Structures are given as C-alpha cells and as structure tokens.
Amino acid sequence: MRLRFVSSAAGAAAVAAAATLLASVDPRPGLKVVATIFPLGEFAREVGGDRTETEILVPPGADIHSWQPRLGDIKTLAGERGLFLYLGSGLDPWAEDLFRNAAGPGWKRLEASRGLRLIQETDHEEGEGHATDPHVWLDFDQDRAIVDRVAAALAELSPSEAPIFEANARAYKARLEDLDRRYAEALRSCRGRRLVVGGHAAFAYLARRYGLVQTAVMGPTPEASPAPRDIVRIIALAKSENIAAVFHEPGSGDRLARTIAREIGAEVLLLHPGHNLTEARGGRTTFIDLMERNLENLRHGLGCR
C-alpha cells in the first residue's frame, strides 16, 4: 500500500492511521536521522557516526521519481527526537507532508537543496524553462555545504555532541574535496567535452562543475520521454564530433544508448547518477565508490589523458 498525503477525508483517515501506528511503536534511544535518498543518508551517517542511527526511506532499486511512502514508513519517524533530511527541488515532493503528518515535536527537518546553486532546466519539447534540476549531489562542492548543514542540524538536536559532529563533517568533507580534485585533474585534458547520455539528463551539475557539455535524449524530469527527432539530432551531432562513447544509467536500461552507439560506432558505458543503489548488497557500497567508478568511465569515454 502506498500512502499519498492529501487534504481530504482520505488524508484525515491516513493521519489517524499514522497516529495509531506511531502509538504502537517503541521509540528507540539516541538521535535518529531519516534521509529520503542514498547520498543524503551517507552524508548523515558520516557526520553522525556512532552517535546517530540513520535510515534511508527510498529502498535500493526503487525509482526515486515515482516512489511514494507507505503506511509502514511512518514508523521511521517515531522517537522523541531526530533529523528528517530531504532534498527538495521537486525530487521528493511527498517529504514535507510525511514530516508534517508523522514526526513528533522533537524532530527537526532539513531541506538539503535550499540555498544551493540550482540549475533551472528547459523543457526538451518546448524549450521553455519549467523545472529545477534536483541532481545537486553530483556537484561535490555543494555536497560539502550540505554536510556542514547536517552537522549544524545535529548539533542543534544534541549540543553536547556538536564537537564530534563537526569533526566528522571535516573528515568527510576532506574526502569530498579529494574526490572533487581528482575529477578536476582527470577531466581537465580530454579529447572530447561532450557527455552524450542515452537517457535522462541527470548530469548537469557534474557537467557544470568540470566544464563538460551534457547532451541527453530526455530531460531531467520523470515525465520526460524520448522524441524521435531528439534521437536523430543527437546521432547527427555525435557523428559530427566523433563521439567515442554513449553513457547510460543503471536500472533504466541501455536500449537508447546502444541505438545511438550503434549508429555512430561508439561504445556504451555506465554512468551512475548516485541517487540510489540499484539493489541491496551484502557489502556496503558508498556514494564515493559510485563516483569513483563514474570517473573511470568518464576518463575512458571522453579520452582523457
């Protein structure tokens, strides 16, 4: 069962059901963090360390654009206090209603994308500005700002542990800074600067950060769909620029990427948007792991020295 929060009799019934469920849940001790997506969950785990318990709402393999909270997900906001960490910018539009209907008075919420340098995308069909690109976590410099805000929010909830959160944040920001430096150095001298994506335009922040040009079959929003004329246009452009690789996302299939690659004689490489794992794994795969694999494929596909 998926739970959609609405202002109606059905919405009131959902809130009543949530209250009943919360009353039956024993609150866990300590400070809890609930994050909507994988990168935010990782940032919270790194900052909170062993002083917090972090849960990620969207499970591995789920489509972040279409996922909706279930009634059972309400119990994640049980407890006396905690931090609810969501992205905003249209990626998790259900988040504010979930927090309002389920979180107790000791909970704090943090919209991670607020105040960052966001990219306004244009409609692929009409060419009109209409949406904010939410994939901001692919700019590692802005990730450092998010990490600082997570540390500050946790410190507000547990002032005595503020020095620990601040130290953990510094350590993780150093890793993000190193990742940012390695990307900048590796992508500085490449044969090509155009990032051809046989799928959604999820990599605008990465492209902006490192001076690349993203060309994708579809826009960044979940409603986007491939148009034949866009595919034809991209094939012609890729041929004219001797593009050597076409990138695709995991989970969404590589059919379009392979179609383009076959026409231009290029290879197909994986590029992970990092919002979620494609499946649950026994060993822990980190956000930085995914980004390091991306860098290997970018260097190879763009012909970087």
Helices and strands as residue ranges (DSSP letters): H 9-23, E 31-35, H 38-48, G 49-51, E 52-56, G 71-77, E 82-86, H 95-102, E 107-111, E 119-122, E 129-133, G 136-138, H 140-157, G 159-161, H 162-186, E 194-200, H 204-210, E 213-218, H 228-240, E 245-248, H 255-264, E 267-270, H 287-302
